[in-house]
Amino acid sequence: MTTQKIVSVQELAEHSRQLRGAGKRVVLCHGTFDLMHMGHIRYLQRARQEGDVLFVTVTGDAFVNKGPGRPVFSEQLRAESLAALACVDFVAVNHAVSAVEVLHDIRPSIYAKGSDYRSHGDDVTGNIAREQEAVEAHGGHIFYTDEITFSSSNLLNEHFNVFSPETKEFLQSFRSRWSDKTIQSQIASLSDLKVLVVGDAIVDQYHYTVPLGQTGKGNVFAVRYDSEEQFAGGAIAVANHIAGFTASVTLVTGLGAVDSHEQFIREKLLKNVNPVFFYFEDAPTVTKRRFVDSDLAKLFEVYFFREDPLLKEAEDSVCKWLEAHLASYDVVVVPDFGNGFITPAMIALLDKKAKFLAVNTQINSGNRGYHVIHRYPRADFVSLNEPELRMAAHNRHDSLEVVARQVGERAQVRQLAVTRGTKGVMMFDRQSKTFYKVPALSTRVVDRIGAGDAFLSLAGLCAAKRLDPEVAAFVGSVAAAMDVQIVCNREPVDPVALNKYAATLLK
């Protein structure tokens, strides 16, 4: 009987049409319902009193973006839990981020929400206002219950071992100093920053394959081609991350005259990114072709680039542009991948004229041993991974704190972040000589490519805004935690999703 209550959204819409035709009042509730508790039951029972039938839609697994390990229960189990309640007549899984389309399909007389949604200003997603418009467009109205409320996120965080003991201890300590509302307010404060991104444009290509094993002749590993996908990476990805949090971003980068991929890159840039392209001859736009298996394990990479693609004319043009415009930006973010776009003359201008300079010098297969942070005489904020930090200091064995101090002093940084993968992030504030540590905030990793760029983008903005170093490390870590759940640079970190993720962590 319980499973018979679970139908598709289309079937729910047809039931609603027939019931409305018979003069019945249809009530709709919508949510994640990841952990059924007394607050949910009271809310649903109260909603049922407002009409003749109660429909419930539950957010599908792919659209639950509430932090690590969520949802704890699958969409089918959540739907079954709801269907088991006597007050619920029908349940459907909604495969969308909000209930807007469902409301247009079902057209309920009443859309019931809990009392915690009454203040639309507290809704970081902005969905409740759009949902109200949708229900009212068809003659219905929104109704707020006043029953007892509990936080599912808080219950799951505390009792379902979503986090490691280290992460749980960190979050308990962090939330004692910083509420989710404070963090949301500080993230919102980034919007007035005028940002310039200067760095290498990279086109990332994934060729998805199925391993076949060793060939019949010779020690050659064979794969079967399945499909391919192309992503806008490097400085393009950084500009897109930042564009979600500020009003406008300018991107200065170099494209090749050969295989420029310019149309693809322009299509991938967010609307509020203003691109300023410079072109170098006899070279392609940097392209990294990766052959991966179905689990996104990298099998082999092919680089398409020249180590010194910038001709003198192009370098002069870039320097003239920087000379004329650098002083007008609040912060300059430099994802320097060491692929040849950023030259010593450009670095000298960045050092001289940037009001606030945030830098990452990435080690990759094309520059290992030749590319370290000391290319930059100064930087206000630096983000490096541990191998990049140790290579810059030529220090393999000392503690991370000792090495961070060495590199921080030489680069004259205000703040130095060290990203450590599954070990999280360490932030060194040179002025106070304080270290802040944030554990990894994701329990699910799809693809690590681009996570460092997401961290640089958000932590760099926070540092430029002079937010507390601990907040900068936390916000950057949330961005990285979200990014490792995205394939390569398929999409930038979404500001609404980041606010939700952070709020869930701090419940």
C-alpha positions as CSV (number, residue, x, y, z in Angstrom):
1,M,0.0,0.0,0.0
2,T,2.8,2.4,0.9
3,T,4.7,2.0,-2.4
4,Q,1.4,2.5,-4.3
5,K,1.4,6.1,-3.0
6,I,4.7,6.8,-4.8
7,V,4.0,8.1,-8.3
8,S,5.7,10.3,-10.9
9,V,5.4,14.1,-11.0
10,Q,3.4,13.7,-14.1
11,E,0.9,11.3,-12.4
12,L,0.7,13.7,-9.5
13,A,-0.2,16.5,-11.8
14,E,-3.0,14.3,-13.4
15,H,-4.3,13.4,-10.0
16,S,-4.3,17.1,-9.1
17,R,-6.2,18.0,-12.2
18,Q,-8.9,15.4,-11.6
19,L,-9.3,16.4,-7.9
20,R,-9.5,20.1,-8.6
21,G,-12.1,19.3,-11.2
22,A,-14.1,17.6,-8.5
23,G,-13.8,20.6,-6.2
24,K,-11.2,19.2,-3.9
25,R,-8.5,21.3,-2.3
26,V,-5.0,20.0,-3.1
27,V,-2.2,20.8,-0.6
28,L,1.5,20.3,-1.6
29,C,4.5,20.0,0.6
30,H,8.0,19.9,-0.7
31,G,11.5,19.3,0.8
32,T,14.5,17.0,1.1
33,F,13.2,15.0,4.2
34,D,16.6,13.4,4.6
35,L,15.8,12.4,8.2
36,M,12.2,12.1,9.2
37,H,11.6,13.6,12.6
38,M,8.7,14.8,14.8
39,G,9.0,18.3,13.3
40,H,8.3,16.9,9.8
41,I,5.4,14.8,11.0
42,R,3.7,17.8,12.8
43,Y,4.3,20.0,9.7
44,L,2.7,17.4,7.3
45,Q,-0.2,16.7,9.6
46,R,-0.9,20.5,9.9
47,A,-0.6,21.0,6.2
48,R,-3.2,18.2,5.6
49,Q,-5.7,20.1,7.6
50,E,-5.7,22.9,5.1
51,G,-7.2,20.7,2.3
52,D,-8.7,17.5,1.2
53,V,-5.6,15.7,-0.1
54,L,-1.9,16.1,0.7
55,F,0.8,15.6,-2.0
56,V,4.5,15.6,-1.1
57,T,7.4,16.0,-3.5
58,V,10.9,15.1,-2.3
59,T,14.1,16.5,-3.9
60,G,15.9,13.8,-6.0
61,D,19.4,12.7,-4.9
62,A,21.2,14.5,-7.7
63,F,19.8,17.8,-6.6
64,V,20.4,17.7,-2.9
65,N,23.3,20.1,-2.3
66,K,23.4,20.3,1.5
67,G,27.0,19.4,2.2
68,P,29.2,16.3,2.6
69,G,27.4,12.9,2.8
70,R,24.0,14.3,1.8
71,P,21.6,12.9,1.3
72,V,22.2,10.2,3.9
73,F,19.1,8.4,2.7
74,S,18.3,7.7,-1.0
75,E,15.4,9.4,-2.7
76,Q,13.5,6.0,-2.8
77,L,13.9,5.5,1.0
78,R,12.9,9.1,1.7
79,A,9.8,8.7,-0.5
80,E,8.9,5.5,1.3
81,S,9.2,7.2,4.7
82,L,6.8,9.9,3.6
83,A,4.3,7.5,2.0
84,A,4.2,5.5,5.2
85,L,2.4,8.4,6.9
86,A,-1.4,8.3,7.1
87,C,-1.7,12.0,6.4
88,V,0.1,11.8,3.1
89,D,-1.9,10.7,0.0
90,F,0.7,10.7,-2.7
91,V,4.5,11.2,-3.0
92,A,6.7,11.9,-6.0
93,V,10.4,12.5,-6.5
94,N,11.2,15.9,-8.0
95,H,14.2,15.9,-10.2
96,A,15.0,19.7,-10.0
97,V,16.6,22.1,-7.6
98,S,13.3,23.7,-6.5
99,A,9.6,23.1,-6.5
100,V,8.9,25.9,-9.1
101,E,8.1,23.6,-12.0
102,V,6.2,21.1,-9.8
103,L,4.0,23.9,-8.7
104,H,3.3,24.9,-12.3
105,D,2.4,21.3,-13.0
106,I,0.4,20.4,-9.9
107,R,-1.3,23.8,-9.3
108,P,-2.2,23.2,-5.7
109,S,-4.7,25.3,-3.8
110,I,-2.2,25.4,-0.9
111,Y,1.6,25.2,-0.9
112,A,2.6,24.6,2.8
113,K,6.0,25.5,4.2
114,G,7.3,25.4,7.7
115,S,7.5,28.6,9.9
116,D,11.3,28.8,9.3
117,Y,10.5,29.8,5.7
118,R,8.2,32.7,6.6
119,S,11.1,35.3,6.3
120,H,12.1,35.1,2.7
121,G,15.3,37.1,3.5
122,D,16.6,34.1,5.4
123,D,16.3,31.8,2.4
124,V,19.8,31.8,0.8
125,T,18.5,30.1,-2.3
126,G,15.9,32.6,-3.2
127,N,13.6,29.7,-4.1
128,I,10.8,30.3,-1.7
129,A,10.0,33.7,-3.4
130,R,9.9,32.1,-6.8
131,E,7.8,29.2,-5.5
132,Q,5.3,31.7,-4.0
133,E,5.0,33.4,-7.4
134,A,4.5,30.0,-9.1
135,V,1.7,28.9,-6.7
136,E,-0.1,32.2,-6.9
137,A,0.1,32.2,-10.7
138,H,-2.5,29.5,-10.6
139,G,-4.8,30.9,-8.0
140,G,-3.3,29.1,-5.0
141,H,-1.5,30.6,-2.0
142,I,1.3,29.7,0.4
143,F,0.6,28.7,3.9
144,Y,3.1,28.6,6.8
145,T,2.7,26.1,9.6
146,D,3.6,27.0,13.2
147,E,4.5,23.6,14.4
148,I,7.6,22.6,16.4
149,T,10.7,22.6,14.2
150,F,14.0,20.7,14.3
151,S,17.1,20.9,12.1
152,S,17.6,17.7,10.1
153,S,21.1,18.9,9.2
154,N,22.0,19.4,12.9
155,L,20.6,15.9,13.8
156,L,22.5,14.3,10.9
157,N,25.7,16.1,11.7
158,E,25.7,15.2,15.3
159,H,24.4,11.6,15.3
160,F,25.0,10.0,11.9
161,N,28.8,10.1,11.7
162,V,28.7,12.2,8.5
163,F,32.0,13.7,9.6
164,S,35.2,12.4,11.0
165,P,35.9,13.1,14.7
166,E,38.4,15.7,13.6
167,T,36.0,17.5,11.3
168,K,33.2,17.3,13.9
169,E,35.5,18.9,16.5
170,F,36.5,21.6,14.1
171,L,32.9,22.5,13.1
172,Q,31.8,22.6,16.8
173,S,34.7,25.0,17.5
174,F,34.2,27.1,14.4
175,R,30.4,27.5,14.8
176,S,31.0,28.8,18.4
177,R,32.7,31.8,16.8
178,W,30.9,32.1,13.4
179,S,27.2,31.6,12.8
180,D,25.9,30.6,9.3
181,K,24.2,34.0,9.0
182,T,27.5,35.8,9.7
183,I,29.3,33.7,7.1
184,Q,26.6,34.4,4.6
185,S,26.8,38.1,5.3
186,Q,30.6,38.0,4.8
187,I,30.3,36.1,1.6
188,A,27.8,38.7,0.4
189,S,30.2,41.5,1.2
190,L,32.5,40.2,-1.6
191,S,30.1,41.5,-4.3
192,D,31.5,45.0,-4.5
193,L,35.1,43.9,-5.2
194,K,36.4,44.9,-8.7
195,V,38.4,41.9,-9.7
196,L,41.0,41.2,-12.4
197,V,42.2,37.7,-13.2
198,V,45.5,37.3,-15.1
199,G,46.7,33.9,-16.1
200,D,47.0,31.0,-18.5
201,A,43.9,29.9,-20.4
202,I,43.7,26.1,-20.5
203,V,41.3,23.9,-22.4
204,D,40.9,20.6,-20.5
205,Q,39.8,17.6,-22.6
206,Y,38.6,14.3,-21.1
207,H,38.5,11.3,-23.4
208,Y,36.4,8.7,-21.6
209,T,37.6,5.2,-22.2
210,V,37.0,1.6,-21.2
211,P,40.3,-0.3,-20.4
212,L,40.8,-3.4,-22.4
213,G,44.1,-4.5,-21.0
214,Q,47.4,-5.4,-22.6
215,T,47.5,-5.8,-26.4
216,G,48.3,-9.1,-27.9
217,K,51.7,-7.9,-29.2
218,G,53.9,-5.9,-26.9
219,N,53.5,-4.2,-23.5
220,V,50.9,-1.7,-24.6
221,F,47.9,-0.9,-22.6
222,A,44.8,-0.7,-24.8
223,V,41.5,1.1,-24.2
224,R,38.2,1.5,-26.1
225,Y,37.1,5.0,-26.8
226,D,33.7,5.9,-25.4
227,S,33.1,9.7,-25.5
228,E,34.8,13.0,-24.9
229,E,34.1,16.3,-23.1
230,Q,35.8,19.7,-23.2
231,F,36.1,22.2,-20.3
232,A,37.3,25.8,-19.9
233,G,40.0,25.6,-17.3
234,G,42.9,27.5,-15.9
235,A,42.3,31.3,-15.6
236,I,39.0,30.9,-17.4
237,A,37.7,28.6,-14.6
238,V,39.0,31.0,-11.9
239,A,37.2,33.9,-13.5
240,N,34.0,32.0,-13.7
241,H,34.2,31.0,-10.0
242,I,34.8,34.6,-9.0
243,A,32.0,35.9,-11.3
244,G,29.4,34.2,-9.1
245,F,30.4,36.3,-6.1
246,T,31.2,39.7,-7.6
247,A,29.4,42.1,-10.0
248,S,32.0,41.9,-12.7
249,V,35.3,40.3,-13.5
250,T,37.9,41.1,-16.1
251,L,40.0,38.2,-17.5
252,V,43.3,38.9,-19.1
253,T,44.8,35.8,-20.8
254,G,46.5,34.6,-23.9
255,L,45.1,32.5,-26.7
256,G,47.1,30.8,-29.5
257,A,46.8,31.8,-33.1
258,V,46.8,28.1,-33.9
259,D,43.9,26.1,-32.4
260,S,42.7,29.0,-30.3
261,H,39.4,27.5,-29.1
262,E,38.3,31.1,-28.8
263,Q,34.6,30.5,-29.7
264,F,34.4,27.7,-27.2
265,I,36.0,29.8,-24.5
266,R,33.7,32.8,-25.1
267,E,30.7,30.5,-24.9
268,K,31.9,29.1,-21.5
269,L,32.6,32.5,-19.8
270,L,29.8,33.7,-17.5
271,K,28.0,36.9,-18.7
272,N,29.7,39.2,-16.2
273,V,33.2,38.1,-17.2
274,N,34.8,40.7,-19.5
275,P,37.6,38.9,-21.5
276,V,40.7,40.7,-22.8
277,F,42.5,38.3,-25.1
278,F,46.0,38.6,-26.4
279,Y,47.3,36.3,-29.1
280,F,50.6,34.6,-29.6
281,E,51.8,33.2,-32.9
282,D,52.9,29.7,-33.9
283,A,51.3,28.1,-30.8
284,P,48.0,26.7,-29.7
285,T,45.9,27.7,-26.7
286,V,47.2,25.5,-23.9
287,T,45.2,22.2,-24.2
288,K,45.5,19.2,-21.9
289,R,44.0,16.1,-23.2
290,R,43.4,13.4,-20.5
291,F,42.4,9.9,-21.2
292,V,40.3,8.6,-18.2
293,D,38.4,5.5,-17.3
294,S,34.8,5.3,-16.1
295,D,35.9,6.2,-12.6
296,L,37.7,9.3,-13.9
297,A,41.1,7.7,-13.1
298,K,43.7,9.4,-15.3
299,L,45.4,7.0,-17.6
300,F,47.5,9.3,-19.8
301,E,47.9,13.0,-20.6
302,V,48.9,14.8,-23.8
303,Y,49.9,18.5,-23.6
304,F,49.4,20.9,-26.6
305,F,51.5,24.0,-25.8
306,R,54.8,25.8,-26.3
307,E,56.9,26.7,-23.2
308,D,57.6,30.2,-24.5
309,P,54.6,31.1,-26.8
310,L,54.6,34.9,-26.2
311,L,56.4,36.9,-28.8
312,K,57.8,40.3,-27.9
313,E,54.9,42.2,-29.6
314,A,52.3,40.3,-27.5
315,E,54.1,40.8,-24.3
316,D,54.4,44.5,-24.9
317,S,50.7,44.7,-25.6
318,V,49.9,42.9,-22.3
319,C,52.2,45.1,-20.3
320,K,50.7,48.3,-21.8
321,W,47.2,47.1,-20.9
322,L,48.3,46.2,-17.3
323,E,50.1,49.6,-16.9
324,A,47.0,51.4,-17.9
325,H,44.4,49.4,-15.9
326,L,45.9,47.6,-12.9
327,A,45.4,50.5,-10.5
328,S,41.6,50.4,-11.1
329,Y,41.1,47.0,-9.6
330,D,40.6,46.2,-5.9
331,V,42.2,42.7,-6.3
332,V,44.2,40.9,-8.9
333,V,44.0,37.1,-8.8
334,V,46.8,35.3,-10.7
335,P,46.5,31.6,-11.3
336,D,50.0,31.1,-12.8
337,F,50.2,27.7,-14.3
338,G,53.7,28.3,-15.7
339,N,52.7,27.6,-19.3
340,G,54.4,30.7,-20.7
341,F,51.7,33.5,-20.6
342,I,53.0,35.4,-17.6
343,T,56.4,36.9,-18.1
344,P,58.9,38.6,-15.8
345,A,57.9,42.0,-17.2
346,M,54.3,41.3,-16.4
347,I,55.2,40.2,-12.9
348,A,57.1,43.4,-12.3
349,L,54.0,45.4,-13.2
350,L,51.8,43.2,-10.9
351,D,54.2,43.7,-8.1
352,K,54.3,47.5,-8.6
353,K,50.7,48.3,-9.3
354,A,48.3,45.7,-7.9
355,K,46.4,46.9,-4.9
356,F,46.0,43.4,-3.6
357,L,47.7,40.4,-5.3
358,A,46.5,36.8,-4.8
359,V,48.7,34.2,-6.5
360,N,49.1,30.5,-7.1
361,T,52.1,29.1,-8.9
362,Q,51.1,25.6,-9.9
363,I,53.5,22.7,-10.5
364,N,52.6,20.5,-13.5
365,S,54.3,18.2,-15.8
366,G,55.4,21.0,-18.1
367,N,57.2,23.1,-15.5
368,R,58.3,20.9,-12.6
369,G,61.4,22.2,-11.1
370,Y,61.3,25.6,-12.9
371,H,58.2,27.3,-11.5
372,V,57.9,28.5,-7.9
373,I,56.2,31.3,-6.0
374,H,59.5,33.2,-5.7
375,R,58.9,34.4,-9.3
376,Y,56.8,37.1,-7.5
377,P,58.7,39.6,-5.3
378,R,55.6,40.1,-3.2
379,A,52.1,38.8,-3.0
380,D,49.4,39.6,-0.4
381,F,47.8,36.2,-0.5
382,V,49.3,33.0,-1.7
383,S,47.7,29.5,-2.2
384,L,50.0,26.5,-2.8
385,N,49.6,22.8,-2.3
386,E,52.2,21.1,-0.1
387,P,54.5,19.9,-2.8
388,E,54.5,23.4,-4.3
389,L,55.3,24.9,-0.9
390,R,58.2,22.5,-0.2
391,M,59.7,22.9,-3.6
392,A,59.7,26.7,-3.2
393,A,61.6,26.3,0.1
394,H,63.7,23.4,-1.0
395,N,62.7,21.8,2.3
396,R,61.5,18.3,2.3
397,H,61.6,17.3,6.0
398,D,60.8,20.2,8.3
399,S,57.2,20.6,9.6
400,L,54.7,22.3,7.4
401,E,54.6,25.2,9.8
402,V,58.3,25.8,9.6
403,V,58.2,25.7,5.8
404,A,55.2,28.0,5.6
405,R,57.0,30.6,7.7
406,Q,60.1,30.3,5.4
407,V,58.1,30.8,2.2
408,G,55.8,33.4,3.7
409,E,58.7,35.6,4.9
410,R,60.6,35.4,1.6
411,A,57.5,36.2,-0.5
412,Q,56.4,38.9,2.0
413,V,52.8,37.5,2.1
414,R,50.1,38.6,4.4
415,Q,48.4,35.2,4.3
416,L,49.7,31.9,3.0
417,A,47.3,28.9,2.4
418,V,48.6,25.4,2.0
419,T,46.1,23.0,0.5
420,R,46.6,19.3,1.4
421,G,43.9,17.3,-0.3
422,T,42.3,14.9,2.2
423,K,44.2,16.6,5.0
424,G,42.4,19.9,4.4
425,V,43.9,23.3,4.5
426,M,46.4,25.2,6.7
427,M,46.3,29.0,6.6
428,F,49.3,31.0,8.0
429,D,48.6,34.7,8.9
430,R,52.0,36.3,8.8
431,Q,51.0,39.4,10.7
432,S,49.7,37.6,13.8
433,K,52.0,34.6,13.2
434,T,48.9,32.4,13.7
435,F,48.1,29.1,11.9
436,Y,44.5,28.1,11.1
437,K,43.6,24.6,10.1
438,V,40.5,23.4,8.3
439,P,39.9,19.7,7.7
440,A,38.6,18.4,4.4
441,L,34.9,19.3,4.2
442,S,33.8,16.8,1.6
443,T,33.2,13.1,2.1
444,R,32.7,12.4,-1.6
445,V,35.3,13.0,-4.3
446,V,34.4,12.8,-8.0
447,D,37.4,14.7,-9.5
448,R,40.2,16.7,-7.8
449,I,41.0,18.7,-11.0
450,G,40.2,22.4,-10.4
451,A,39.7,22.2,-6.6
452,G,42.8,24.3,-5.9
453,D,41.5,27.0,-8.4
454,A,38.2,27.1,-6.5
455,F,40.0,27.5,-3.2
456,L,42.2,30.3,-4.6
457,S,39.2,32.1,-6.1
458,L,37.1,32.3,-2.9
459,A,39.8,32.4,-0.2
460,G,41.6,35.1,-2.3
461,L,38.5,37.2,-2.4
462,C,38.0,36.9,1.3
463,A,41.6,37.8,2.0
464,A,41.3,40.9,-0.3
465,K,38.1,41.9,1.6
466,R,40.2,41.7,4.8
467,L,37.9,39.0,6.3
468,D,39.2,37.0,9.2
469,P,41.9,34.5,8.0
470,E,39.9,31.7,9.6
471,V,36.8,32.7,7.6
472,A,38.9,32.9,4.4
473,A,40.2,29.4,5.0
474,F,36.7,28.1,5.7
475,V,35.0,29.7,2.7
476,G,37.8,28.6,0.4
477,S,37.6,25.0,1.8
478,V,33.8,24.9,1.2
479,A,34.4,26.0,-2.4
480,A,37.0,23.3,-2.8
481,A,34.7,20.7,-1.2
482,M,32.0,21.5,-3.6
483,D,34.5,21.5,-6.6
484,V,35.8,18.0,-6.0
485,Q,32.2,16.8,-6.5
486,I,32.2,18.4,-10.0
487,V,33.8,16.7,-13.1
488,C,36.8,18.9,-14.0
489,N,35.6,22.4,-14.7
490,R,32.2,21.4,-16.0
491,E,30.6,24.2,-14.0
492,P,31.8,26.9,-11.5
493,V,31.0,27.0,-7.8
494,D,27.5,28.3,-7.4
495,P,27.1,31.0,-4.8
496,V,23.6,29.8,-3.6
497,A,24.9,26.3,-3.3
498,L,28.0,27.5,-1.4
499,N,25.8,29.3,1.1
500,K,23.6,26.3,1.6
501,Y,26.7,24.0,2.0
502,A,28.2,26.3,4.6
503,A,24.9,26.7,6.4
504,T,24.5,22.9,6.6
505,L,28.0,22.5,8.0
506,L,27.3,25.1,10.7
507,K,23.9,23.8,11.8
